[in-house]
Amino acid sequence: MLVWDRRMARHRSAPDAGGDPQGIGKWMAETRAERLKAEGQLRVIDRKRETTEREIMELIPRLAETTDVLKEADPADRSDL
């Protein structure tokens, strides 16, 4: 259960415990707003961008250079990597 679901469950049970309905309504609106904001942020993070062919082709020479540097590096330095 998500944190917002737990909060909403507590908010819903609060009137039975004598809680102020207006205050509880405000809490529920705040909780809904927090959840919507977090879900929006996750949607942005979850969008995956595919690497283009051009980006891959530009990356290959750089990887080859890195391999050459590692081959020529002192073994003690390589072990630190």
N, C-alpha and C positions, 0 to 999 in steps of 0.2 A: 504494500500500500504506500502510495506516495505521501510525502509530508503534507501536501495540500489536502489530500483526501482525509488524513487524520485530523487536520485542523477543522475541516468542514464538519466532520462527524462530531467533534467537540462543540463547535458552534451550534450545531443543530440540537444538541442535548442541553445546552446552556439555559434555554427558557424553562425547561423542567426543573432546573436547579434554582430558579428565581432570578435569572439574569435579565438585564434590561434589553427588551426586544430591539430598540433602536441601536443600542451599542453593538448588539450581536449582528444586526443587519450590516452595520458599518464594517465589522470584522470580516463578515462573509464577503462583502464587496472587495475589501482589500486583499483577501486571500485569492479570490477569483482573478483580480488584476495581476497579482504576483505570479500566479500560475500561467496566465496568458503571456506575460512578459517572458517567463522562462521558456515556455514552449516556442515562442518566436525566436529566441536566441538559439535554441537547439536546432530549429529548422535551418537557420543560417549556417550553423556548424556542420550539419549533416549533408549539406549540398556538396557533392563531390565534383570536382572539375577534372575532366580527363586531360592527361598530358598529350599535347599535340605531337605530331610527327616531327615538326621542326624543333620543338624543345628537346625531344629525344636525340635527334641528330646533333644538336648543339652540346648535349651532355656527353656523348660518346668520347670526343677527344679529351675532354676534361678528366674523364674517368681513366683514360689511357695514361695521361700525364701523372695522375695520382698513383697508378700502378707502377710506373717507371720510378717515381720518387721512392716508393716503398721498397722496391727491389734493391735500390742503391743505398738505402738507409742503413745505418749502423744497427746490428741486431738488438742491441740494448735499447735503442730508441724505438724500434718496432715493437718490442715487448710492452712498452708503455701504452701503446695504442690498444 
